[in-house]
């Protein structure tokens, strides 16, 4: 609640203060009557009145915020406020393209700073994750026109794949085949030589 107890020389009571669409609402609920401070019972009653008024202003503030949300989400050039395309330099020296989110969360009131790697997810999937995170912390419904507008506002990413590359499967090593043994030609045995019978020498008859 934006209800605060003020206790000083000038005023004693509750103050309600909220800003709605740039206009400051500041109202005071006194805990004095005829110059005297109210008792505990009357104080609780005044505090309830202050809380009721604070709730009225909160609802008015929320309605105004919803109407202006589309305007608050985008820069004049159409880019999304709070999501940036950056090249991150890793410790190893590797340059990684990312979508980085830096916004004030409406869920818990904290500053959200996170990023999604384009190399790991691909540009489309990294942007989708960034928009989903952004919308969750800004309380933007996935089915709303604003969500569709955010999804369509992805900045141009040079040199990055739209989709992450599928992991390559390592080819199974096939066992080396044993070299075929060279066929050894059977040596032909030399043909056996036929024994040729020696020619009988003709005896020369000599006549004397």
Backbone as a printed PyTorch tensor [residue, N CA C, xyz], in Angstrom:
tensor([[[   0.8400,   -1.1970,    0.0000],
         [   0.0000,    0.0000,    0.0000],
         [   0.8740,    1.2450,    0.0000]],

        [[   0.3230,    2.3280,   -0.5460],
         [   1.0120,    3.6150,   -0.5220],
         [   0.4150,    4.4980,    0.5610]],

        [[   0.1460,    3.8860,    1.7000],
         [  -0.4000,    4.6120,    2.8510],
         [   0.7100,    4.7570,    3.8840]],

        [[   0.9400,    5.9690,    4.3090],
         [   2.0240,    6.2240,    5.2640],
         [   1.5110,    7.0660,    6.4250]],

        [[   1.9630,    6.6950,    7.6350],
         [   1.6060,    7.4600,    8.8330],
         [   2.5620,    8.6460,    8.9640]],

        [[   2.0270,    9.8350,    9.0130],
         [   2.8210,   11.0570,    9.1840],
         [   2.5880,   11.5790,   10.6010]],

        [[   3.6880,   11.8340,   11.2930],
         [   3.5760,   12.3280,   12.6730],
         [   4.6390,   13.3970,   12.8900]],

        [[   4.2690,   14.6300,   12.6850],
         [   5.1860,   15.7510,   12.9390],
         [   4.3790,   16.9530,   13.4500]],

        [[   5.0580,   18.0850,   13.6160],
         [   4.3840,   19.2710,   14.1620],
         [   3.2930,   19.7880,   13.2360]],

        [[   3.4760,   19.5650,   11.9270],
         [   2.5140,   20.1130,   10.9700],
         [   1.2890,   19.2190,   10.7900]],

        [[   1.5000,   17.8780,   10.8680],
         [   0.3740,   16.9740,   10.5790],
         [   0.5670,   15.6390,   11.2970]],

        [[  -0.5830,   15.1260,   11.7550],
         [  -0.5940,   13.7820,   12.3530],
         [  -1.7580,   13.0130,   11.7160]],

        [[  -1.3970,   11.9670,   10.9530],
         [  -2.4190,   11.1770,   10.2870],
         [  -1.8220,   10.3430,    9.1610]],

        [[  -2.7010,    9.8280,    8.3050],
         [  -2.2550,    8.9730,    7.1900],
         [  -2.2260,    9.7610,    5.8800]],

        [[  -1.2070,    9.4560,    5.0980],
         [  -1.0890,   10.0660,    3.7790],
         [  -1.1890,    8.9800,    2.7120]],

        [[  -2.0050,    9.2090,    1.7050],
         [  -2.1300,    8.2990,    0.5600],
         [  -1.5240,    9.0060,   -0.6440]],

        [[  -0.5790,    8.3200,   -1.2980],
         [   0.0780,    8.9580,   -2.4460],
         [   0.3420,    7.9380,   -3.5530]],

        [[  -0.1640,    8.2340,   -4.7510],
         [   0.0830,    7.4140,   -5.9410],
         [   0.1050,    8.3190,   -7.1680]],

        [[   0.8480,    7.8650,   -8.1870],
         [   0.8990,    8.5880,   -9.4480],
         [   0.1240,    7.8040,  -10.4920]],

        [[  -0.8510,    8.4520,  -11.1250],
         [  -1.6910,    7.8100,  -12.1320],
         [  -1.5390,    8.5650,  -13.4460]],

        [[  -1.0030,    7.8730,  -14.4500],
         [  -0.8270,    8.4730,  -15.7840],
         [  -0.0970,    9.8210,  -15.7110]],

        [[   0.9350,    9.8520,  -14.8750],
         [   1.7510,   11.0580,  -14.7660],
         [   1.2200,   12.1040,  -13.8010]],

        [[   0.0360,   11.8770,  -13.2490],
         [  -0.5520,   12.8380,  -12.3150],
         [  -0.4160,   12.3240,  -10.8900]],

        [[   0.1020,   13.1710,   -9.9980],
         [   0.3020,   12.7850,   -8.6080],
         [  -0.9680,   13.0180,   -7.7980]],

        [[  -1.4010,   11.9340,   -7.1260],
         [  -2.5340,   12.0170,   -6.1940],
         [  -1.9670,   11.9040,   -4.7860]],

        [[  -2.2300,   12.9200,   -3.9610],
         [  -1.7160,   12.9140,   -2.5890],
         [  -2.8260,   13.4200,   -1.6700]],

        [[  -3.3000,   12.5220,   -0.8090],
         [  -4.4210,   12.8790,    0.0610],
         [  -4.0830,   12.5540,    1.5190]],

        [[  -4.6610,   13.3370,    2.4370],
         [  -4.3400,   13.2050,    3.8640],
         [  -5.5890,   12.8820,    4.6760]],

        [[  -5.4020,   11.9940,    5.6640],
         [  -6.4960,   11.5970,    6.5620],
         [  -6.0260,   11.8630,    7.9960]],

        [[  -6.5710,   12.9090,    8.6060],
         [  -6.1050,   13.3570,    9.9160],
         [  -6.5300,   12.4120,   11.0390]],

        [[  -5.6540,   12.3090,   12.0200],
         [  -5.9350,   11.5290,   13.2240],
         [  -6.1260,   12.4480,   14.4360]],

        [[  -6.5200,   13.6770,   14.1370],
         [  -6.7980,   14.6340,   15.2170],
         [  -8.2120,   15.1860,   15.0700]],

        [[  -8.8100,   15.4700,   16.1800],
         [ -10.1400,   16.0850,   16.1880],
         [ -10.1780,   17.1100,   17.3080]],

        [[ -10.4890,   18.3270,   16.9250],
         [ -10.5100,   19.4410,   17.8940],
         [  -9.1580,   19.5890,   18.5790]],

        [[  -8.1060,   19.3470,   17.8160],
         [  -6.7500,   19.5070,   18.3350],
         [  -6.2520,   18.3400,   19.1490]],

        [[  -7.0900,   17.3230,   19.3720],
         [  -6.6750,   16.1650,   20.1690],
         [  -6.5370,   14.9200,   19.2940]],

        [[  -5.6060,   14.0860,   19.6700],
         [  -5.3830,   12.8500,   18.9230],
         [  -6.5180,   11.8570,   19.1790]],

        [[  -6.8590,   11.1120,   18.1180],
         [  -7.9220,   10.1190,   18.2340],
         [  -7.4430,    8.8930,   18.9880]],

        [[  -8.3710,    8.1630,   19.5490],
         [  -8.0410,    6.9350,   20.2630],
         [  -7.7800,    5.7890,   19.2790]],

        [[  -7.3610,    4.6330,   19.8100],
         [  -7.0060,    3.4920,   18.9520],
         [  -8.1460,    3.0380,   18.0390]],

        [[  -9.3640,    3.0080,   18.5770],
         [ -10.5020,    2.5410,   17.7740],
         [ -10.7680,    3.4760,   16.6020]],

        [[ -10.7910,    4.7670,   16.8720],
         [ -11.0290,    5.7470,   15.8100],
         [  -9.8600,    5.7780,   14.8120]],

        [[  -8.6530,    5.5540,   15.3220],
         [  -7.4680,    5.5180,   14.4470],
         [  -7.5880,    4.3900,   13.4300]],

        [[  -8.0370,    3.1960,   13.8770],
         [  -8.1990,    2.0580,   12.9660],
         [  -9.2520,    2.3630,   11.8980]],

        [[ -10.2970,    3.0970,   12.2920],
         [ -11.3340,    3.4640,   11.3290],
         [ -10.7950,    4.3820,   10.2390]],

        [[ -10.0080,    5.3910,   10.6520],
         [  -9.4150,    6.3170,    9.6800],
         [  -8.4210,    5.5830,    8.7730]],

        [[  -7.6960,    4.6550,    9.3640],
         [  -6.7240,    3.8890,    8.5700],
         [  -7.4250,    3.0660,    7.4840]],

        [[  -8.6020,    2.5180,    7.8150],
         [  -9.3690,    1.7510,    6.8240],
         [  -9.8370,    2.6470,    5.6860]],

        [[ -10.2530,    3.8620,    6.0200],
         [ -10.6710,    4.8130,    4.9840],
         [  -9.5060,    5.1380,    4.0380]],

        [[  -8.3250,    5.3200,    4.6220],
         [  -7.1400,    5.6140,    3.8140],
         [  -6.8040,    4.4330,    2.9000]],

        [[  -6.9600,    3.1900,    3.4380],
         [  -6.6660,    1.9880,    2.6540],
         [  -7.6470,    1.8240,    1.4940]],

        [[  -8.9200,    2.1480,    1.7410],
         [  -9.9330,    2.0630,    0.6770],
         [  -9.5970,    3.0410,   -0.4500]],

        [[  -9.2180,    4.2610,   -0.0810],
         [  -8.8680,    5.2620,   -1.0990],
         [  -7.6130,    4.8480,   -1.8590]],

        [[  -6.6760,    4.2670,   -1.1420],
         [  -5.4440,    3.8090,   -1.7980],
         [  -5.7490,    2.7120,   -2.8230]],

        [[  -6.6740,    1.8160,   -2.4870],
         [  -7.0540,    0.7490,   -3.4140],
         [  -7.7410,    1.3110,   -4.6520]],

        [[  -8.5660,    2.3350,   -4.4690],
         [  -9.2200,    2.9850,   -5.6120],
         [  -8.1710,    3.5640,   -6.5710]],

        [[  -7.1830,    4.2190,   -5.9880],
         [  -6.1230,    4.8080,   -6.8120],
         [  -5.2620,    3.7190,   -7.4680]],

        [[  -5.0690,    2.6130,   -6.7540],
         [  -4.2670,    1.5170,   -7.3230],
         [  -4.9370,    0.9350,   -8.5630]],

        [[  -6.2710,    0.7280,   -8.4770],
         [  -7.0060,    0.1950,   -9.6270],
         [  -6.9910,    1.1760,  -10.7930]],

        [[  -7.1100,    2.4270,  -10.4700],
         [  -7.0520,    3.4630,  -11.5110],
         [  -5.6670,    3.4840,  -12.1570]],

        [[  -4.6660,    3.3170,  -11.3340],
         [  -3.2800,    3.2810,  -11.7940],
         [  -3.0360,    2.0770,  -12.7100]],

        [[  -3.6070,    0.9310,  -12.3250],
         [  -3.4460,   -0.2910,  -13.1040],
         [  -4.1420,   -0.1890,  -14.4580]],

        [[  -5.3410,    0.3600,  -14.4740],
         [  -6.0700,    0.5250,  -15.7390],
         [  -5.3100,    1.4620,  -16.6900]],

        [[  -4.7810,    2.5160,  -16.1220],
         [  -4.0170,    3.4620,  -16.9290],
         [  -2.7560,    2.8140,  -17.4690]],

        [[  -2.1040,    1.9960,  -16.6250],
         [  -0.8780,    1.3210,  -17.0410],
         [  -1.1480,    0.3370,  -18.1760]],

        [[  -2.2720,   -0.3700,  -18.0960],
         [  -2.6180,   -1.3220,  -19.1490],
         [  -2.8710,   -0.6160,  -20.4770]],

        [[  -3.5140,    0.5450,  -20.4120],
         [  -3.7780,    1.3020,  -21.6380],
         [  -2.4910,    1.8070,  -22.2680]],

        [[  -1.5370,    2.1430,  -21.4200],
         [  -0.2860,    2.7200,  -21.9150],
         [   0.8190,    1.6930,  -22.0880]],

        [[   0.5000,    0.4370,  -21.7970],
         [   1.5480,   -0.5830,  -21.8150],
         [   2.1980,   -0.7350,  -23.1790]],

        [[   1.3990,   -0.7460,  -24.2420],
         [   1.9480,   -0.8830,  -25.5850],
         [   2.9130,    0.2540,  -25.8850]],

        [[   2.5250,    1.4600,  -25.4520],
         [   3.3940,    2.6270,  -25.6670],
         [   4.6790,    2.5000,  -24.8490]],

        [[   4.5450,    1.9490,  -23.6440],
         [   5.7030,    1.8170,  -22.7610],
         [   6.6630,    0.7190,  -23.2070]],

        [[   6.1720,   -0.2200,  -24.0260],
         [   6.9950,   -1.3670,  -24.4250],
         [   7.8870,   -1.1000,  -25.6300]],

        [[   7.5910,   -0.0470,  -26.3930],
         [   8.3070,    0.1560,  -27.6500],
         [   8.9670,    1.5330,  -27.7350]],

        [[  10.1190,    1.5470,  -28.4280],
         [  10.7580,    2.8110,  -28.7770],
         [  10.0500,    3.3850,  -30.0020]],

        [[  10.3990,    4.6040,  -30.3600],
         [   9.7750,    5.2560,  -31.5080],
         [  10.0380,    4.5010,  -32.8100]],

        [[  11.1980,    3.8080,  -32.8900],
         [  11.5360,    3.0760,  -34.1210],
         [  10.9110,    1.6830,  -34.1780]],

        [[  10.1100,    1.3120,  -33.1620],
         [   9.4460,    0.0140,  -33.1520],
         [  10.1820,   -1.0820,  -32.4220]],

        [[  11.3900,   -0.8070,  -31.9600],
         [  12.1460,   -1.8200,  -31.2050],
         [  11.6070,   -1.9080,  -29.7810]],

        [[  11.8350,   -3.0570,  -29.1510],
         [  11.2920,   -3.3100,  -27.8120],
         [  12.1830,   -2.6900,  -26.7420]],

        [[  11.5720,   -1.9280,  -25.8490],
         [  12.3190,   -1.3560,  -24.7330],
         [  12.6680,   -2.4570,  -23.7350]],

        [[  13.9440,   -2.6140,  -23.4750],
         [  14.3460,   -3.6050,  -22.4730],
         [  14.9110,   -4.8810,  -23.0610]],

        [[  14.8470,   -5.0630,  -24.3960],
         [  15.4820,   -6.2220,  -25.0310],
         [  16.4710,   -5.6960,  -26.0670]],

        [[  17.7290,   -6.0790,  -25.9280],
         [  18.7740,   -5.5880,  -26.8260],
         [  19.4910,   -6.7340,  -27.5220]],

        [[  19.9200,   -6.4590,  -28.7420],
         [  20.7580,   -7.4110,  -29.4760],
         [  22.2110,   -6.9970,  -29.2660]],

        [[  22.9930,   -7.8910,  -28.6820],
         [  24.3800,   -7.5710,  -28.3560],
         [  25.3150,   -8.6880,  -28.7990]],

        [[  26.5880,   -8.3380,  -28.9590],
         [  27.6350,   -9.3230,  -29.1940],
         [  28.4460,   -9.4090,  -27.9070]],

        [[  28.3500,  -10.5390,  -27.2330],
         [  29.0370,  -10.7370,  -25.9510],
         [  30.3870,  -11.3960,  -26.1890]],

        [[  31.4220,  -10.8230,  -25.5780],
         [  32.7650,  -11.3990,  -25.6910],
         [  33.0290,  -12.2830,  -24.4810]],

        [[  33.1980,  -13.5770,  -24.7300],
         [  33.4430,  -14.5230,  -23.6420],
         [  34.8850,  -14.4020,  -23.1360]],

        [[  35.1700,  -15.0340,  -22.0080],
         [  36.5220,  -15.0100,  -21.4480],
         [  37.5260,  -15.6380,  -22.4030]],

        [[  37.0280,  -16.6020,  -23.1740],
         [  37.9100,  -17.2860,  -24.1220],
         [  38.1950,  -16.4210,  -25.3430]],

        [[  37.4890,  -15.2910,  -25.4580],
         [  37.6650,  -14.4340,  -26.6200],
         [  36.6180,  -14.6610,  -27.6910]],

        [[  35.7780,  -15.6860,  -27.5080],
         [  34.7160,  -15.9850,  -28.4720],
         [  33.6390,  -14.9150,  -28.4110]],

        [[  33.1870,  -14.4650,  -29.5740],
         [  32.1330,  -13.4470,  -29.6600],
         [  30.7950,  -14.1370,  -29.9080]],

        [[  29.8670,  -13.9770,  -28.9610],
         [  28.5810,  -14.6670,  -29.0140],
         [  27.4400,  -13.6640,  -29.1640]],

        [[  26.6100,  -13.7790,  -30.2110],
         [  25.4420,  -12.9030,  -30.3430],
         [  24.3420,  -13.3310,  -29.3700]],

        [[  23.7340,  -12.3700,  -28.6800],
         [  22.6980,  -12.6800,  -27.6910],
         [  21.5630,  -11.6560,  -27.7550]],

        [[  20.4040,  -12.0510,  -27.2060],
         [  19.3250,  -11.1140,  -26.9040],
         [  19.3480,  -10.9240,  -25.3920]],

        [[  19.6090,   -9.7100,  -24.9460],
         [  19.7250,   -9.4340,  -23.5080],
         [  18.5150,   -8.6560,  -23.0090]],

        [[  17.9850,   -9.0870,  -21.8610],
         [  16.8320,   -8.4360,  -21.2430],
         [  17.2790,   -7.6730,  -20.0020]],

        [[  16.8450,   -6.4440,  -19.8900],
         [  17.0910,   -5.6320,  -18.7030],
         [  15.8460,   -4.8080,  -18.4060]],

        [[  15.0060,   -5.2840,  -17.4940],
         [  13.7200,   -4.6350,  -17.2170],
         [  13.4030,   -4.6730,  -15.7190]],

        [[  12.4690,   -3.8280,  -15.3190],
         [  11.9410,   -3.8630,  -13.9500],
         [  10.7380,   -4.8000,  -13.9500]],

        [[  10.8100,   -5.8360,  -13.1410],
         [   9.7390,   -6.8270,  -13.0900],
         [   8.5330,   -6.2910,  -12.3330]],

        [[   7.3500,   -6.5060,  -12.9160],
         [   6.1130,   -6.1400,  -12.2250],
         [   5.6360,   -7.2580,  -11.3120]],

        [[   6.3220,   -8.4060,  -11.3570],
         [   5.9580,   -9.5250,  -10.4960],
         [   6.5090,   -9.3540,   -9.0900]],

        [[   7.7990,   -9.0040,   -9.0260],
         [   8.4220,   -8.8930,   -7.6990],
         [   9.1160,   -7.5630,   -7.4590]],

        [[   9.0080,   -6.6400,   -8.4340],
         [   9.5940,   -5.3200,   -8.2390],
         [  11.1030,   -5.2770,   -8.3450]],

        [[  11.7200,   -6.3500,   -8.8380],
         [  13.1720,   -6.4060,   -8.9610],
         [  13.5950,   -6.1500,  -10.4130]],

        [[  14.8820,   -5.8380,  -10.5790],
         [  15.4340,   -5.6610,  -11.9130],
         [  15.8320,   -7.0330,  -12.4600]],

        [[  15.3240,   -7.3720,  -13.6330],
         [  15.6210,   -8.6570,  -14.2660],
         [  16.6550,   -8.4410,  -15.3590]],

        [[  17.7460,   -9.1690,  -15.2800],
         [  18.7970,   -9.0840,  -16.2920],
         [  19.1950,  -10.5030,  -16.6800]],

        [[  18.8480,  -10.9000,  -17.8820],
         [  19.1870,  -12.2330,  -18.3670],
         [  19.3870,  -12.1690,  -19.8720]],

        [[  19.8970,  -13.2540,  -20.4610],
         [  20.1600,  -13.2470,  -21.9010],
         [  19.9500,  -14.6330,  -22.4850]],

        [[  19.7810,  -14.6740,  -23.8150],
         [  19.5850,  -15.9230,  -24.5400],
         [  20.5210,  -15.9480,  -25.7390]],

        [[  21.2960,  -17.0160,  -25.8250],
         [  22.3050,  -17.1380,  -26.8730],
         [  21.6690,  -17.4840,  -28.2160]],

        [[  22.0400,  -16.7310,  -29.2410],
         [  21.5380,  -16.9970,  -30.5880],
         [  22.2380,  -18.2080,  -31.1780]],

        [[  23.5030,  -18.3960,  -30.8130],
         [  24.2290,  -19.5700,  -31.3140],
         [  23.6250,  -20.8600,  -30.7670]],

        [[  23.1890,  -20.8230,  -29.5060],
         [  22.6660,  -22.0330,  -28.8650],
         [  21.2530,  -22.3690,  -29.3190]],

        [[  20.4120,  -21.3380,  -29.5160],
         [  18.9970,  -21.5830,  -29.8060],
         [  18.5820,  -21.2630,  -31.2370]],

        [[  19.4020,  -20.4620,  -31.9320],
         [  18.9490,  -19.9260,  -33.2050],
         [  18.2470,  -18.6100,  -32.9380]],

        [[  18.2100,  -17.7100,  -33.9240],
         [  17.6550,  -16.3760,  -33.7110],
         [  16.1780,  -16.4170,  -33.3320]],

        [[  15.3840,  -17.2130,  -34.0440],
         [  13.9400,  -17.2530,  -33.7880],
         [  13.6240,  -17.7520,  -32.3830]],

        [[  14.2430,  -18.8680,  -31.9920],
         [  13.9580,  -19.4550,  -30.6800],
         [  14.4970,  -18.5810,  -29.5490]],

        [[  15.6640,  -17.9650,  -29.7590],
         [  16.2210,  -17.0880,  -28.7240],
         [  15.3200,  -15.8720,  -28.5100]],

        [[  14.7830,  -15.3230,  -29.6100],
         [  13.8740,  -14.1790,  -29.4900],
         [  12.5710,  -14.5980,  -28.8140]],

        [[  12.0480,  -15.7620,  -29.1680],
         [  10.8070,  -16.2550,  -28.5570],
         [  10.9730,  -16.4020,  -27.0540]],

        [[  12.1240,  -16.9140,  -26.6080],
         [  12.3830,  -17.0750,  -25.1730],
         [  12.4980,  -15.7150,  -24.4910]],

        [[  13.1450,  -14.7670,  -25.1760],
         [  13.3000,  -13.4320,  -24.6130],
         [  11.9330,  -12.7520,  -24.4470]],

        [[  11.0780,  -12.8670,  -25.4650],
         [   9.7450,  -12.2580,  -25.4080],
         [   8.9000,  -12.9150,  -24.3180]],

        [[   9.0060,  -14.2300,  -24.1940],
         [   8.2380,  -14.9440,  -23.1640],
         [   8.6300,  -14.4660,  -21.7690]],

        [[   9.9370,  -14.3220,  -21.5290],
         [  10.4170,  -13.8390,  -20.2300],
         [   9.9710,  -12.3990,  -19.9880]],

        [[  10.1010,  -11.5750,  -21.0170],
         [   9.6960,  -10.1670,  -20.9360],
         [   8.2130,  -10.0380,  -20.5890]],

        [[   7.3850,  -10.7970,  -21.3130],
         [   5.9320,  -10.7230,  -21.1160],
         [   5.5290,  -11.2090,  -19.7270]],

        [[   6.2100,  -12.2520,  -19.2260],
         [   5.8680,  -12.7790,  -17.9010],
         [   6.1120,  -11.7240,  -16.8270]],

        [[   7.2400,  -11.0220,  -16.9160],
         [   7.5680,  -10.0320,  -15.8910],
         [   6.8120,   -8.7210,  -16.0840]],

        [[   6.3110,   -8.4920,  -17.2970],
         [   5.5140,   -7.2880,  -17.5480],
         [   4.0100,   -7.5790,  -17.4840]],

        [[   3.6590,   -8.8290,  -17.1380],
         [   2.2630,   -9.2440,  -16.9980],
         [   1.4710,   -9.0250,  -18.2930]],

        [[   2.0370,   -9.5120,  -19.3870],
         [   1.3870,   -9.4210,  -20.6940],
         [   0.9280,  -10.8160,  -21.0940]],

        [[  -0.3340,  -10.9540,  -21.4080],
         [  -0.9000,  -12.2570,  -21.7560],
         [  -0.3710,  -12.7390,  -23.1060]],

        [[  -0.1240,  -14.0620,  -23.1920],
         [   0.3700,  -14.6330,  -24.4440],
         [  -0.6470,  -14.5200,  -25.5760]],

        [[  -1.9180,  -14.4810,  -25.2220],
         [  -2.9510,  -14.4060,  -26.2480],
         [  -3.2940,  -12.9880,  -26.6710]],

        [[  -2.6060,  -12.0000,  -26.1150],
         [  -2.9310,  -10.6060,  -26.4100],
         [  -2.2940,  -10.1310,  -27.7180]],

        [[  -2.8560,   -9.0440,  -28.2470],
         [  -2.3000,   -8.4410,  -29.4610],
         [  -0.9140,   -7.8810,  -29.1900]],

        [[  -0.7170,   -7.4030,  -27.9700],
         [   0.5800,   -6.8390,  -27.6070],
         [   1.6640,   -7.9080,  -27.6470]],

        [[   1.3290,   -9.1150,  -27.1920],
         [   2.3160,  -10.2070,  -27.2150],
         [   2.7170,  -10.5270,  -28.6630]],

        [[   1.7280,  -10.5660,  -29.5540],
         [   2.0080,  -10.8430,  -30.9700],
         [   2.8750,   -9.7380,  -31.5700]],

        [[   2.6090,   -8.5120,  -31.1490],
         [   3.3920,   -7.3760,  -31.6410],
         [   4.8400,   -7.4700,  -31.1640]],

        [[   5.0220,   -7.9000,  -29.9230],
         [   6.3710,   -8.0820,  -29.3890],
         [   7.1140,   -9.1820,  -30.1480]],

        [[   6.4040,  -10.2750,  -30.4260],
         [   7.0200,  -11.4020,  -31.1360],
         [   7.4630,  -11.0050,  -32.5380]],

        [[   6.7170,  -10.0840,  -33.1510],
         [   7.0320,   -9.6720,  -34.5260],
         [   8.0950,   -8.5780,  -34.5890]],

        [[   8.5670,   -8.1170,  -33.4400],
         [   9.5060,   -6.9900,  -33.4070],
         [  10.9550,   -7.4310,  -33.2690]],

        [[  11.2860,   -8.6540,  -33.6640],
         [  12.6610,   -9.1360,  -33.5410],
         [  13.5930,   -8.2990,  -34.4170]],

        [[  14.6840,   -7.7910,  -33.8590],
         [  15.6150,   -6.9890,  -34.6620],
         [  16.3340,   -7.8550,  -35.6910]],

        [[  16.8310,   -7.2180,  -36.7020],
         [  17.5540,   -7.9380,  -37.7440],
         [  18.8990,   -8.3850,  -37.2010]],

        [[  19.1670,   -9.6550,  -37.3380],
         [  20.4120,  -10.2340,  -36.8160],
         [  21.2450,  -10.6940,  -37.9940]],

        [[  22.3390,  -10.0050,  -38.2270],
         [  23.1760,  -10.3320,  -39.3710],
         [  24.0890,  -11.5110,  -39.0660]],

        [[  24.1830,  -12.3900,  -40.0260],
         [  25.1400,  -13.4920,  -39.9250],
         [  24.7790,  -14.5610,  -38.9300]],

        [[  23.5530,  -14.5680,  -38.4070],
         [  23.1500,  -15.5890,  -37.4330],
         [  22.0630,  -16.4580,  -38.0430]],

        [[  22.1400,  -17.7380,  -37.7580],
         [  21.1580,  -18.6720,  -38.2930],
         [  19.8160,  -18.4580,  -37.6240]],

        [[  18.7310,  -18.5860,  -38.4070],
         [  17.3880,  -18.4660,  -37.8390],
         [  17.1260,  -19.5830,  -36.8470]],

        [[  17.6390,  -20.7760,  -37.1850],
         [  17.4490,  -21.9250,  -36.3100],
         [  18.8110,  -22.4660,  -35.9000]],

        [[  18.8590,  -23.0590,  -34.7210],
         [  20.1070,  -23.6330,  -34.2480],
         [  20.4570,  -24.8420,  -35.0910]],

        [[  21.7450,  -24.9720,  -35.3600],
         [  22.1780,  -26.1130,  -36.1580],
         [  21.9870,  -27.3980,  -35.3720]],

        [[  21.4760,  -28.4160,  -36.0620],
         [  21.2630,  -29.7060,  -35.3940],
         [  22.6000,  -30.3280,  -35.0750]],

        [[  22.7140,  -30.9660,  -33.9140],
         [  23.9890,  -31.5940,  -33.5630],
         [  24.3500,  -32.6730,  -34.5670]],

        [[  25.5960,  -32.6520,  -34.9680],
         [  26.0470,  -33.6280,  -35.9590],
         [  26.4040,  -34.9330,  -35.2800]],

        [[  25.9530,  -36.0210,  -35.8780],
         [  26.2500,  -37.3340,  -35.3270],
         [  27.5950,  -37.8040,  -35.8660]],

        [[  28.4070,  -38.2470,  -34.9600],
         [  29.6980,  -38.7530,  -35.3710],
         [  29.5240,  -40.1020,  -36.0520]],

        [[  30.1670,  -40.2070,  -37.1930],
         [  30.0620,  -41.4610,  -37.9330],
         [  30.7630,  -42.5660,  -37.1600]],

        [[  30.0820,  -43.6970,  -37.0600],
         [  30.6700,  -44.8230,  -36.3260],
         [  31.8640,  -45.3370,  -37.0870]],

        [[  32.8970,  -45.5540,  -36.3490],
         [  34.1080,  -46.0510,  -36.9860],
         [  33.9120,  -47.5110,  -37.3680]],

        [[  34.1420,  -47.7570,  -38.6310],
         [  34.0240,  -49.1360,  -39.1020],
         [  35.3790,  -49.7920,  -38.9710]],

        [[  35.3810,  -50.9980,  -38.4320],
         [  36.6740,  -51.6580,  -38.2590],
         [  37.3580,  -51.8530,  -39.6070]],

        [[  38.6470,  -51.5720,  -39.5740],
         [  39.4050,  -51.6950,  -40.8160],
         [  39.3990,  -53.1450,  -41.2770]],

        [[  39.1010,  -53.2670,  -42.5310],
         [  39.0830,  -54.6210,  -43.0800],
         [  40.5020,  -55.1190,  -43.3020]],

        [[  40.6520,  -56.3900,  -42.9820],
         [  41.9750,  -56.9680,  -43.1860],
         [  42.2460,  -57.0440,  -44.6800]],

        [[  43.4170,  -56.6500,  -45.0780],
         [  43.7360,  -56.6890,  -46.5120],
         [  43.5900,  -58.0980,  -47.0390]],

        [[  42.9640,  -58.1250,  -48.1850],
         [  42.7940,  -59.4440,  -48.7980],
         [  44.1460,  -60.0310,  -49.1540]],

        [[  44.2390,  -61.2830,  -48.8260],
         [  45.4910,  -61.9490,  -49.1620],
         [  45.5690,  -62.1300,  -50.6800]],

        [[  46.6750,  -61.7130,  -51.1690],
         [  46.8380,  -61.8260,  -52.6120],
         [  46.8190,  -63.2890,  -52.9980]],

        [[  46.0150,  -63.5480,  -53.9670],
         [  45.9340,  -64.9500,  -54.4190],
         [  47.2530,  -65.3480,  -55.0330]],

        [[  47.8060,  -66.3460,  -54.4530],
         [  49.0970,  -66.8270,  -54.9700],
         [  48.8400,  -67.8520,  -56.0500]],

        [[  49.3320,  -67.5010,  -57.1660],
         [  49.1540,  -68.4230,  -58.3000],
         [  49.9680,  -69.6730,  -58.0710]],

        [[  49.2980,  -70.7560,  -58.2670],
         [  50.0030,  -72.0280,  -58.0950],
         [  51.0400,  -72.1900,  -59.2000]],

        [[  52.2000,  -72.4570,  -58.7350],
         [  53.2740,  -72.6520,  -59.7210],
         [  53.0760,  -73.9790,  -60.4390]],

        [[  53.0590,  -73.8430,  -61.7380],
         [  52.9190,  -75.0650,  -62.5390],
         [  54.2510,  -75.8010,  -62.5720]],

        [[  54.1110,  -77.0370,  -62.2790],
         [  55.3310,  -77.8440,  -62.3420],
         [  55.7570,  -77.9500,  -63.8030]],

        [[  57.0550,  -77.8060,  -64.0320],
         [  57.5330,  -77.9350,  -65.4300],
         [  57.2080,  -79.3180,  -65.9740]],

        [[  56.7440,  -79.2920,  -67.1800],
         [  56.3720,  -80.5770,  -67.7970],
         [  57.5900,  -81.4830,  -67.8790]],

        [[  57.3510,  -82.6930,  -67.5500],
         [  58.4760,  -83.6690,  -67.5770],
         [  58.9350,  -83.8910,  -69.0240]],

        [[  60.2050,  -83.8040,  -69.1490],
         [  60.7600,  -84.0250,  -70.4830],
         [  60.6770,  -85.5030,  -70.8730]],

        [[  60.1960,  -85.6520,  -72.0770],
         [  60.1580,  -87.0430,  -72.5780],
         [  61.5530,  -87.5150,  -72.9340]],

        [[  61.8330,  -88.6610,  -72.4800],
         [  63.1490,  -89.2340,  -72.8140],
         [  63.1390,  -89.7150,  -74.2650]],

        [[  63.9680,  -89.1080,  -74.9920],
         [  64.0740,  -89.4950,  -76.4050],
         [  65.1540,  -90.5770,  -76.5210]],

        [[  64.7840,  -91.7610,  -77.0170],
         [  65.8120,  -92.8220,  -77.1320],
         [  66.9240,  -92.3970,  -78.0890]],

        [[  68.0940,  -92.6560,  -77.6440],
         [  69.2490,  -92.2770,  -78.4850],
         [  69.2370,  -93.0760,  -79.7840]],

        [[  69.5130,  -92.4010,  -80.8630],
         [  69.5650,  -93.0620,  -82.1790],
         [  70.7920,  -93.9880,  -82.2680]],

        [[  70.4500,  -95.1030,  -82.6990],
         [  71.5530,  -96.0590,  -82.8690],
         [  72.4910,  -95.5880,  -83.9870]],

        [[  73.7180,  -95.5780,  -83.6220],
         [  74.7040,  -95.1770,  -84.6290],
         [  74.8640,  -96.2990,  -85.6640]],

        [[  74.7190,  -95.8940,  -86.8600],
         [  74.8900,  -96.9200,  -87.9400],
         [  76.3640,  -97.2960,  -88.0690]],

        [[  76.6260,  -98.5440,  -88.0330],
         [  78.0100,  -99.0040,  -88.1420],
         [  78.4620,  -98.9160,  -89.5920]],

        [[  79.5640,  -98.2590,  -89.8100],
         [  80.1030,  -98.1110,  -91.1590],
         [  80.9810,  -99.3640,  -91.5110]],

        [[  80.5500,  -99.9290,  -92.5650],
         [  81.3750, -101.0600,  -93.0580],
         [  82.4990, -100.5200,  -93.9540]],

        [[  83.6490, -100.9160,  -93.6210],
         [  84.7770, -100.4800,  -94.4350],
         [  85.2210, -101.6460,  -95.2960]],

        [[  85.4740, -101.3840,  -96.5610],
         [  85.9690, -102.3970,  -97.4730],
         [  87.3980, -102.0890,  -97.7460]],

        [[  88.0320, -103.0280,  -97.6580],
         [  89.4290, -102.8390,  -97.9400],
         [  89.7010, -103.2320,  -99.3360]]])
